[in-house]
């Protein structure tokens, strides 16, 4: 089982008991406004997300991690890697993403977990390049992207809502632990 420990977090594969707390995170419209089509997800949709993430782990050797607090085991959210399907400018590339429960915002958990996931991608899995897609106005995620050392590559449009997006990237030669 793939597991990464940081000073405050554990990044691990998904467990059955993660469905309820992740469903609560996915039900929060403020959390979800910059993710996917911007709408909250039902428990059934969340179960489908977890299933898809686990399938990607099995097929690609990487995926989206469940992120828990090291001491308490409380689920903080989801951070990790997936093969992007949209927007067109990102399709087929490995994308890093994150979503944390609102109670965990502003404490550096997203940056800590994203850094661990990026290191996993570039060092452990041997990926040459990782991208991130940012919805315009998402300043918190822009801060995480900046801390990861990713550089803007170009503009894109959200395929459903037409929101303005920016595609960022980092490759192995740019990465510094």
C-alpha positions in Angstrom: 0.0 0.0 0.0 1.4 3.4 -1.0 1.7 5.7 1.9 3.6 9.0 2.4 4.1 10.7 5.7 4.9 14.4 6.1 5.4 16.2 9.3 1.7 16.6 9.9 -0.1 14.4 7.4 -0.4 10.9 6.0 -1.2 10.5 2.3 -2.6 7.0 1.6 -4.9 4.9 -0.6 -8.7 5.2 0.0 -10.6 3.2 2.6 -14.3 2.4 2.9 -14.6 4.6 5.9 -13.4 7.7 3.9 -16.6 7.9 2.0 -18.6 9.8 4.6 -16.1 12.5 5.5 -15.2 13.0 1.8 -18.9 13.2 0.9 -19.2 16.0 3.5 -16.3 17.8 1.9 -17.8 17.3 -1.6 -21.2 18.6 -0.3 -19.7 22.0 0.6 -20.4 24.4 -2.4 -17.5 26.7 -1.2 -15.0 23.8 -1.4 -16.3 22.6 -4.8 -16.7 26.0 -6.6 -13.2 25.7 -8.2 -13.3 22.0 -8.8 -14.6 20.3 -12.0 -17.9 21.9 -13.0 -18.1 23.8 -9.7 -21.1 22.1 -8.2 -21.2 20.0 -5.0 -21.2 16.2 -5.4 -23.6 13.7 -3.9 -22.5 10.7 -1.8 -23.0 8.5 -4.9 -20.8 10.8 -7.0 -18.2 10.8 -4.3 -18.2 7.0 -4.2 -17.7 7.1 -8.0 -14.8 9.5 -7.6 -13.0 7.3 -5.1 -13.6 4.3 -7.3 -12.1 6.1 -10.3 -9.1 7.3 -8.2 -8.5 3.7 -7.1 -8.7 2.4 -10.6 -6.2 5.0 -11.7 -3.9 3.8 -9.0 -4.2 0.3 -10.3 -3.8 1.3 -14.0 -1.2 4.1 -13.8 0.7 3.4 -10.6 -0.3 6.8 -9.2 -3.5 8.5 -8.2 -5.3 10.8 -5.8 -4.4 10.2 -2.1 -6.7 10.3 0.9 -5.0 12.8 3.2 -5.4 12.4 7.0 -4.0 14.2 10.0 -1.1 12.3 11.4 -2.2 12.3 15.0 -6.0 12.0 14.8 -6.5 10.1 11.5 -9.2 12.7 10.6 -9.7 13.0 6.8 -8.4 16.4 5.6 -9.3 15.8 1.9 -7.9 14.5 -1.3 -4.6 15.4 -2.9 -2.8 13.7 -5.8 -2.3 12.9 -9.4 -4.6 12.0 -12.3 -4.5 12.0 -16.0 -6.4 15.1 -17.1 -9.2 14.8 -19.5 -10.0 18.6 -19.8 -9.5 21.3 -20.7 -8.1 20.3 -24.1 -4.8 22.1 -23.4 -4.3 19.7 -20.4 -5.8 16.5 -21.8 -3.6 13.4 -21.4 -1.1 15.1 -19.1 -0.6 14.2 -15.4 -2.3 16.8 -13.3 -1.9 17.5 -9.6 -4.9 18.6 -7.7 -6.2 19.1 -4.2 -9.4 19.6 -2.3 -9.6 20.0 1.5 -12.4 20.4 3.9 -12.9 24.1 4.7 -12.0 23.6 8.4 -8.5 22.7 7.2 -7.9 25.8 5.0 -5.2 28.3 5.8 -3.0 25.9 7.8 -0.6 24.9 5.0 -2.0 21.4 4.7 -2.7 21.8 0.9 0.9 22.9 0.2 2.4 20.2 2.5 0.4 17.4 0.8 0.8 18.8 -2.7 4.6 19.0 -2.3 4.6 15.4 -1.1 2.5 14.3 -4.1 4.7 16.2 -6.5 7.8 14.7 -5.1 6.2 11.3 -5.4 5.4 11.9 -9.0 8.8 13.2 -10.1 11.1 11.2 -7.8 9.3 8.0 -7.0 7.2 7.4 -10.1 9.7 8.9 -12.6 7.3 11.3 -14.3 9.0 13.9 -16.3 6.3 16.6 -16.0 3.3 17.5 -13.9 0.7 20.2 -14.6 -2.0 22.0 -12.5 -5.1 23.8 -13.8 -6.2 26.9 -12.0 -9.5 28.6 -12.2 -9.1 32.4 -12.4 -9.7 33.9 -9.0 -8.7 30.9 -6.9 -6.0 32.7 -5.0 -5.5 29.9 -2.4 -4.7 27.4 -5.1 -2.5 30.0 -6.8 -0.5 30.2 -3.6 0.0 26.4 -3.5 1.0 26.3 -7.2 3.5 29.1 -6.5 5.0 27.1 -3.5 5.4 24.1 -5.8 7.5 26.1 -8.2 5.1 25.6 -11.1 5.2 28.1 -14.0 2.2 29.3 -16.1 2.1 27.8 -19.6 -1.0 29.2 -21.1 -4.7 30.1 -20.9 -7.6 27.7 -21.3 -11.4 27.7 -20.9 -13.5 25.5 -18.7 -15.2 23.0 -21.1 -18.6 23.4 -19.5 -18.9 26.8 -17.9 -16.3 28.7 -20.0 -14.5 29.9 -16.9 -11.0 31.3 -17.5 -8.3 28.8 -16.6 -4.5 28.8 -16.5 -2.4 25.7 -17.1 0.8 25.5 -15.0 3.6 23.0 -15.2 6.8 21.8 -13.7 9.2 19.3 -15.1 11.9 17.2 -13.4 14.7 19.6 -14.4 12.8 22.5 -12.7 11.9 20.6 -9.6 13.7 21.4 -6.3 12.9 19.5 -3.2 
